[in-house]
Amino acid sequence: MSQAEETTHFGNKKVALKDKQGMVNAVFDGVASRYDLMNDLMSGGMHRLWKDVMVTALSPPKQGKIAYNVLDMAGGSGDIARRIIEASHGYANVMVSDINEEMLAVGKQRAKSWRYPEQVKFKTADAQDLPFANASFDAYTISFGIRNVPQIEKALKEAFRVLKRGGRFLCLEFSQVDVAGLDYIYEKFSHNVIPAIGEMVTDDRDSYQYLIESIEQFPAPEKFSKMIKDAGFSKVTHTPLTGNIAALHSAWKI
């Protein structure tokens, strides 16, 4: 079956695989300048703590004779890159890559005021077909981005390819709430409150509706862990965060 004939999900809608990336781009073009607000609305502000958890798990070195290079994929706003660089006291180098130019523009502007602006670079890139050589990076991070990739399996294989042996893969993503009572509250909040707030604050209800639906379509942690293993990674684990509203997925290239 050709890509023109293949289908996938865009939220709860079934769309042609070849069309999904353009549709996702349109969503993020619209919310780029309000990306942090978007995550605040969707997580109740918890995304900031979850990102700190991911960077703590990464534990980037603060010194060394060989440069420590990180690829932060779908990280256009620079939120993760800044945390990694500051945690390393300016030692780590972060390549921020995103397929969306509007998101990258936000990150580039923000980086001008960072403590270590010289440690970050920005590059337009498709997670499914990265423009980097094999074994280029010591770590690969992606935060709330992989569920928007049309072919997640391809993105995982590319992550494996560009990592060095001994490299770390960390993925922070919304998950499926597994705490009785909280699951009901979160479901009602997601469908009834978040799109309405999105419309009120940003005049863009549809984008927020898609983002909620994209969370529901994302594989459960156990299934996603298998996808990571199938891409070649070892020591695959996932850690639920805040009742599994989100999960931190970790793996190594050995």
The 8 nearest C-alpha neighbors of each residue, nearest first, counted from 0:
[[1, 4, 5, 2, 3, 6, 16, 15],
 [0, 2, 3, 4, 5, 16, 17, 6],
 [3, 1, 5, 4, 17, 16, 0, 15],
 [2, 4, 1, 5, 17, 15, 16, 0],
 [5, 3, 1, 2, 0, 6, 15, 16],
 [6, 4, 2, 16, 3, 15, 1, 0],
 [7, 5, 15, 16, 14, 13, 4, 8],
 [6, 8, 16, 14, 13, 15, 9, 5],
 [9, 7, 13, 12, 10, 14, 11, 6],
 [10, 8, 12, 11, 13, 14, 19, 7],
 [9, 11, 212, 213, 209, 12, 8, 216],
 [10, 12, 212, 9, 8, 13, 216, 213],
 [13, 11, 9, 10, 8, 14, 7, 212],
 [12, 14, 8, 7, 9, 6, 11, 15],
 [15, 13, 6, 7, 8, 12, 16, 9],
 [14, 16, 6, 18, 17, 5, 7, 19],
 [17, 15, 6, 7, 18, 5, 19, 2],
 [16, 18, 15, 19, 3, 2, 20, 5],
 [19, 17, 15, 16, 21, 20, 22, 14],
 [20, 18, 22, 21, 16, 17, 23, 149],
 [21, 19, 23, 22, 18, 24, 149, 17],
 [22, 20, 24, 23, 19, 18, 25, 17],
 [21, 23, 19, 25, 20, 24, 18, 26],
 [24, 22, 20, 26, 25, 21, 19, 27],
 [25, 23, 21, 27, 22, 26, 28, 20],
 [24, 26, 28, 22, 23, 27, 21, 29],
 [27, 25, 23, 29, 24, 206, 28, 30],
 [28, 26, 30, 29, 24, 31, 25, 23],
 [29, 27, 25, 26, 31, 101, 30, 24],
 [28, 30, 27, 26, 31, 25, 32, 206],
 [29, 31, 27, 33, 34, 32, 28, 26],
 [32, 30, 34, 102, 33, 27, 28, 29],
 [31, 33, 30, 34, 105, 102, 29, 101],
 [34, 32, 30, 36, 31, 35, 37, 201],
 [33, 35, 37, 31, 36, 30, 32, 38],
 [36, 34, 38, 37, 33, 39, 32, 76],
 [37, 35, 39, 33, 34, 38, 40, 41],
 [36, 38, 34, 40, 35, 39, 33, 41],
 [39, 37, 41, 35, 40, 36, 42, 34],
 [40, 38, 44, 36, 43, 42, 37, 41],
 [39, 41, 37, 38, 43, 42, 36, 193],
 [42, 40, 38, 39, 43, 37, 193, 189],
 [43, 41, 44, 45, 39, 40, 46, 38],
 [42, 44, 39, 40, 45, 41, 46, 38],
 [43, 45, 39, 42, 46, 47, 40, 38],
 [46, 44, 42, 47, 48, 43, 49, 39],
 [47, 45, 49, 48, 44, 42, 50, 38],
 [46, 48, 50, 45, 49, 44, 51, 39],
 [49, 47, 51, 45, 50, 46, 52, 44],
 [48, 50, 46, 52, 51, 47, 45, 53],
 [51, 49, 53, 47, 52, 48, 46, 54],
 [50, 52, 48, 54, 49, 53, 55, 47],
 [53, 51, 49, 55, 50, 54, 56, 48],
 [54, 52, 56, 50, 51, 55, 57, 49],
 [53, 55, 57, 51, 56, 52, 83, 58],
 [56, 54, 58, 52, 57, 53, 51, 59],
 [57, 55, 53, 54, 58, 52, 169, 51],
 [56, 58, 54, 55, 59, 53, 169, 167],
 [57, 59, 55, 56, 54, 60, 86, 87],
 [58, 60, 87, 57, 61, 86, 83, 91],
 [61, 59, 62, 87, 58, 90, 91, 63],
 [60, 62, 87, 90, 88, 59, 63, 91],
 [63, 61, 60, 90, 64, 87, 88, 91],
 [64, 62, 65, 66, 61, 60, 67, 90],
 [63, 65, 66, 62, 67, 90, 61, 60],
 [66, 64, 63, 67, 62, 68, 90, 91],
 [65, 67, 68, 64, 91, 63, 92, 90],
 [68, 66, 91, 92, 137, 65, 69, 90],
 [69, 67, 92, 136, 137, 93, 91, 66],
 [68, 70, 93, 138, 136, 139, 137, 92],
 [71, 69, 139, 94, 93, 72, 95, 140],
 [72, 70, 140, 95, 74, 141, 139, 94],
 [71, 73, 96, 141, 74, 70, 97, 140],
 [74, 72, 97, 144, 75, 96, 141, 71],
 [75, 73, 72, 71, 77, 76, 95, 97],
 [74, 76, 103, 102, 97, 77, 106, 73],
 [75, 77, 106, 105, 102, 78, 74, 103],
 [78, 76, 106, 80, 75, 74, 79, 81],
 [77, 79, 76, 81, 80, 82, 74, 106],
 [80, 78, 82, 81, 77, 83, 74, 50],
 [81, 79, 77, 83, 82, 78, 93, 84],
 [80, 82, 84, 79, 83, 78, 77, 85],
 [81, 83, 79, 85, 80, 84, 86, 78],
 [84, 82, 86, 80, 81, 85, 54, 87],
 [85, 83, 89, 87, 81, 86, 91, 82],
 [84, 86, 88, 82, 87, 83, 89, 81],
 [85, 87, 83, 88, 84, 82, 59, 58],
 [88, 86, 61, 84, 90, 89, 85, 59],
 [89, 87, 85, 86, 90, 61, 84, 91],
 [88, 90, 84, 87, 115, 85, 91, 118],
 [89, 91, 87, 61, 88, 62, 92, 84],
 [92, 90, 67, 84, 87, 89, 68, 93],
 [93, 91, 118, 68, 119, 67, 69, 90],
 [94, 92, 69, 119, 70, 68, 80, 95],
 [93, 95, 70, 120, 121, 119, 71, 69],
 [96, 94, 121, 71, 74, 120, 93, 72],
 [97, 95, 122, 72, 123, 124, 73, 121],
 [96, 98, 73, 123, 75, 99, 124, 74],
 [97, 99, 124, 125, 123, 100, 96, 73],
 [98, 100, 97, 102, 101, 24, 103, 123],
 [101, 99, 103, 102, 104, 98, 123, 97],
 [102, 100, 104, 103, 99, 28, 31, 105],
 [101, 103, 75, 31, 105, 104, 100, 99],
 [102, 104, 75, 106, 100, 105, 101, 76],
 [103, 105, 101, 107, 102, 106, 100, 108],
 [106, 104, 102, 103, 108, 76, 107, 109],
 [105, 107, 76, 77, 103, 109, 108, 104],
 [108, 106, 104, 110, 109, 105, 103, 111],
 [107, 109, 105, 106, 110, 111, 104, 112],
 [108, 110, 106, 111, 107, 112, 105, 113],
 [111, 109, 113, 107, 112, 108, 116, 106],
 [110, 112, 109, 113, 108, 116, 107, 114],
 [111, 113, 110, 109, 114, 116, 108, 115],
 [114, 112, 110, 116, 115, 111, 109, 81],
 [113, 115, 116, 112, 85, 89, 110, 111],
 [116, 114, 113, 117, 89, 118, 84, 85],
 [117, 115, 113, 118, 110, 119, 111, 114],
 [116, 118, 115, 119, 120, 92, 89, 110],
 [119, 117, 92, 116, 115, 93, 89, 91],
 [120, 118, 93, 117, 94, 92, 116, 121],
 [119, 121, 94, 95, 93, 122, 118, 117],
 [122, 120, 95, 94, 96, 103, 119, 123],
 [123, 121, 96, 124, 95, 120, 97, 94],
 [122, 124, 97, 98, 96, 100, 121, 99],
 [125, 123, 98, 97, 96, 129, 122, 126],
 [124, 126, 98, 127, 128, 129, 97, 123],
 [127, 125, 154, 128, 129, 124, 72, 157],
 [126, 128, 154, 153, 125, 129, 157, 150],
 [129, 127, 125, 126, 130, 157, 154, 124],
 [128, 130, 131, 126, 125, 124, 127, 157],
 [131, 129, 128, 124, 132, 125, 123, 126],
 [132, 130, 129, 161, 133, 135, 134, 128],
 [133, 131, 135, 161, 134, 130, 160, 129],
 [132, 134, 161, 160, 135, 131, 162, 163],
 [133, 135, 163, 161, 162, 136, 160, 132],
 [134, 136, 161, 133, 132, 162, 163, 131],
 [137, 135, 162, 68, 138, 69, 163, 134],
 [136, 138, 166, 68, 163, 69, 162, 67],
 [137, 139, 167, 69, 166, 136, 168, 70],
 [140, 138, 70, 168, 69, 71, 167, 169],
 [141, 139, 71, 169, 170, 168, 72, 70],
 [140, 142, 170, 72, 71, 73, 144, 171],
 [141, 143, 171, 144, 170, 172, 140, 74],
 [144, 142, 172, 171, 145, 173, 141, 146],
 [145, 143, 142, 73, 146, 147, 141, 148],
 [144, 146, 147, 148, 143, 151, 141, 142],
 [145, 147, 148, 144, 217, 213, 143, 214],
 [148, 146, 145, 144, 149, 23, 213, 20],
 [147, 149, 145, 146, 150, 151, 144, 20],
 [148, 150, 19, 151, 147, 20, 16, 7],
 [151, 149, 152, 148, 153, 154, 127, 16],
 [150, 152, 154, 153, 148, 149, 155, 145],
 [151, 153, 155, 154, 150, 156, 226, 230],
 [154, 152, 127, 156, 151, 155, 150, 157],
 [153, 155, 127, 157, 126, 151, 152, 156],
 [156, 154, 158, 152, 157, 153, 230, 151],
 [157, 155, 230, 159, 153, 158, 154, 160],
 [156, 158, 160, 154, 159, 155, 153, 161],
 [157, 159, 155, 156, 160, 161, 154, 162],
 [158, 160, 156, 157, 162, 161, 155, 252],
 [159, 161, 157, 133, 158, 162, 156, 134],
 [160, 162, 133, 134, 135, 158, 159, 136],
 [163, 161, 134, 136, 166, 159, 160, 135],
 [164, 162, 134, 166, 137, 136, 165, 135],
 [163, 165, 166, 253, 252, 162, 134, 137],
 [164, 166, 253, 252, 163, 251, 167, 137],
 [165, 167, 137, 163, 138, 252, 164, 162],
 [168, 166, 138, 251, 250, 139, 169, 252],
 [167, 169, 139, 250, 249, 251, 138, 140],
 [170, 168, 249, 140, 248, 139, 167, 141],
 [169, 171, 141, 248, 140, 247, 142, 172],
 [172, 170, 142, 247, 143, 246, 248, 141],
 [171, 173, 143, 245, 246, 142, 174, 170],
 [172, 174, 245, 244, 214, 246, 143, 171],
 [173, 175, 245, 244, 246, 243, 172, 176],
 [176, 174, 244, 243, 177, 219, 173, 245],
 [177, 175, 243, 244, 182, 242, 178, 174],
 [176, 178, 243, 242, 175, 182, 179, 181],
 [179, 177, 181, 242, 182, 176, 180, 243],
 [180, 178, 181, 182, 177, 183, 176, 242],
 [179, 181, 183, 182, 178, 184, 185, 177],
 [180, 182, 184, 183, 178, 179, 185, 176],
 [181, 183, 176, 185, 180, 184, 178, 179],
 [184, 182, 186, 180, 181, 185, 187, 179],
 [183, 185, 181, 187, 186, 182, 188, 180],
 [184, 186, 188, 182, 187, 183, 189, 181],
 [187, 185, 189, 183, 188, 184, 182, 190],
 [186, 188, 184, 189, 190, 185, 191, 183],
 [189, 187, 192, 185, 191, 186, 190, 184],
 [190, 188, 186, 193, 187, 191, 185, 192],
 [189, 191, 187, 188, 192, 186, 193, 194],
 [192, 190, 188, 187, 189, 193, 194, 195],
 [191, 193, 188, 195, 194, 189, 190, 196],
 [192, 194, 196, 189, 195, 197, 191, 40],
 [195, 193, 197, 204, 207, 208, 196, 192],
 [194, 196, 198, 192, 197, 193, 199, 204],
 [197, 195, 199, 193, 198, 194, 200, 192],
 [198, 196, 194, 200, 195, 204, 201, 199],
 [197, 199, 202, 204, 203, 195, 196, 201],
 [198, 200, 196, 197, 202, 201, 195, 203],
 [201, 199, 197, 198, 196, 202, 203, 195],
 [200, 202, 203, 198, 197, 199, 204, 196],
 [203, 201, 198, 199, 200, 204, 197, 196],
 [204, 202, 198, 201, 205, 197, 206, 207],
 [203, 205, 198, 194, 197, 207, 206, 208],
 [206, 204, 208, 207, 203, 209, 194, 198],
 [207, 205, 209, 208, 26, 204, 203, 210],
 [206, 208, 210, 194, 209, 205, 204, 197],
 [207, 209, 205, 211, 206, 194, 210, 204],
 [210, 208, 10, 212, 206, 207, 211, 213],
 [209, 211, 213, 207, 212, 208, 206, 214],
 [212, 210, 208, 214, 213, 209, 207, 189],
 [211, 213, 10, 209, 215, 214, 210, 11],
 [212, 214, 10, 210, 216, 215, 211, 209],
 [215, 213, 217, 212, 211, 216, 173, 210],
 [214, 216, 212, 213, 217, 211, 175, 10],
 [217, 215, 213, 214, 212, 218, 10, 11],
 [216, 218, 214, 215, 146, 213, 219, 174],
 [219, 217, 223, 222, 220, 216, 221, 174],
 [218, 220, 222, 221, 223, 175, 217, 174],
 [221, 219, 223, 222, 224, 218, 237, 174],
 [222, 220, 224, 223, 219, 225, 218, 237],
 [223, 221, 225, 224, 219, 220, 218, 226],
 [222, 224, 226, 220, 225, 221, 218, 219],
 [225, 223, 227, 221, 222, 226, 220, 228],
 [226, 224, 228, 222, 223, 227, 229, 221],
 [225, 227, 223, 229, 224, 228, 230, 222],
 [226, 228, 224, 230, 225, 229, 232, 223],
 [229, 227, 232, 225, 230, 231, 226, 233],
 [228, 230, 226, 231, 227, 225, 232, 152],
 [231, 229, 156, 227, 228, 155, 232, 226],
 [232, 230, 229, 228, 233, 159, 227, 252],
 [231, 233, 228, 252, 251, 250, 230, 227],
 [232, 234, 251, 235, 250, 252, 228, 253],
 [235, 233, 250, 251, 236, 232, 249, 228],
 [234, 236, 250, 233, 249, 224, 228, 232],
 [237, 235, 249, 248, 234, 250, 238, 224],
 [236, 238, 248, 247, 249, 246, 239, 220],
 [237, 239, 247, 246, 240, 248, 236, 243],
 [240, 238, 246, 243, 245, 247, 242, 237],
 [239, 241, 243, 245, 246, 242, 244, 238],
 [242, 240, 243, 244, 239, 245, 45, 176],
 [241, 243, 244, 178, 240, 176, 177, 239],
 [244, 242, 239, 176, 245, 240, 241, 174],
 [245, 243, 176, 174, 242, 241, 173, 175],
 [244, 246, 173, 174, 243, 240, 172, 239],
 [247, 245, 239, 240, 238, 172, 174, 243],
 [246, 248, 171, 238, 237, 170, 249, 239],
 [249, 247, 237, 170, 169, 236, 246, 171],
 [248, 250, 169, 236, 235, 168, 237, 247],
 [251, 249, 235, 168, 234, 233, 232, 167],
 [252, 250, 167, 233, 232, 166, 168, 253],
 [251, 253, 232, 165, 166, 164, 233, 167],
 [252, 165, 164, 251, 233, 232, 166, 163]]
